[in-house]
Amino acid sequence: MMNNITDDGEAGVDVSAPVVSRHSVTVTASADAVWRILTDIDAWTTWLPEIPYARLETPGPLAPGSVFRWSAAGMEIESTIVQARPQERLVWRGYGDGPNGVLGVHVWALTPAGDGVEVSTEESFAGPPVDADPAQFQGGLDATLARWLDRLKRTAEAATAS
């Protein structure tokens, strides 16, 4: 589970986890604009109102091993960057509410698409709380990722228009 390396050498979600969600959207903005929004973790609260706080703990640009702390869905989360390829791919993993809580692995992928970028996101959830009620976690994760993509699209397109 630690690495989740796919056949093509990419870090990815845990496809054997009880909960896996995948969503995508086309954003009429540059990959650079989308990347800046995604990787400015300290500013997540400005476009993701359900996140009360988010703070990068490791100084400098995001890189494998960078740590950030945040809160979502009532969980305190510590995440570590697994892969960061600017304007292309961002992967992190972390525990919500500690090692006996929810283990999430999240992937963001940006692919050129016409006059914008296709933004795909996927996340896996595992751990004792997920095992106890996978249907609730699946529904919550599906709704959250769809909302995040919609907000990312609106934020990036508004920034590009101004």
C-alpha positions, -999 to 999 in steps of 0.1 A, spaced: 0 0 0 28 24 7 38 31 -29 9 20 -51 30 22 -82 11 14 -114 24 -6 -144 34 27 -161 55 37 -131 31 63 -117 20 65 -81 -17 58 -78 -46 50 -55 -51 17 -38 -73 0 -63 -80 -28 -38 -93 -3 -11 -130 -7 -2 -137 28 -15 -123 43 -47 -137 73 -65 -128 88 -99 -140 121 -115 -128 145 -142 -137 179 -157 -124 201 -185 -112 235 -173 -108 264 -197 -75 276 -181 -39 267 -184 -23 237 -166 -1 263 -149 -31 282 -135 -48 250 -123 -15 237 -108 -10 270 -89 -44 267 -73 -40 230 -64 -5 234 -49 -12 265 -29 -23 244 1 -24 273 25 -51 289 2 -73 259 -1 -98 274 24 -105 302 0 -120 279 -26 -129 248 -6 -152 262 22 -156 227 37 -119 227 47 -115 248 79 -78 249 76 -49 237 54 -12 244 61 20 233 43 44 222 70 74 216 48 90 248 34 96 252 -3 78 239 -34 59 207 -31 81 176 -36 80 140 -25 82 140 13 65 174 17 40 173 46 8 192 50 -19 192 76 -56 199 70 -91 192 82 -120 179 62 -152 160 69 -145 164 106 -111 146 104 -77 160 112 -55 149 84 -17 147 79 -7 141 43 26 135 26 33 142 -11 42 110 -30 46 125 -64 47 161 -77 52 167 -114 44 204 -121 14 210 -143 9 172 -147 5 151 -116 1 155 -78 -2 125 -55 -5 125 -17 -14 100 10 -24 105 45 -44 95 75 -75 111 88 -76 109 125 -43 89 129 -31 55 118 -63 37 130 -84 62 110 -90 66 73 -60 61 50 -66 82 18 -45 83 -13 -53 111 -37 -42 117 -73 -47 148 -94 -37 145 -131 -37 174 -156 -38 166 -194 -39 192 -222 -74 194 -237 -82 219 -265 -80 254 -251 -77 241 -215 -68 211 -194 -86 179 -184 -84 176 -147 -88 141 -133 -89 132 -97 -92 99 -79 -89 88 -43 -90 56 -24 -101 52 13 -91 23 35 -90 16 72 -112 4 101 -138 33 98 -141 27 61 -145 -11 66 -173 -4 90 -194 16 66 -180 16 30 -213 28 15 -213 60 36 -177 67 27 -182 60 -10 -212 84 -12 -193 111 8 -161 108 -13 -180 108 -46 -198 140 -36 -167 157 -23 -145 150 -54 -173 163 -77 -176 194 -56 -138 200 -55 -136 197 -93 -165 221 -98 -149 246 -75 -114 242 -90 -129 247 -125 -147 279 -114 -117 292 -95 -92 286 -123 -116 300 -150 -123 331 -130 -86 337 -124 -80 333 -161 -108 357 -170 -95 385 -148 
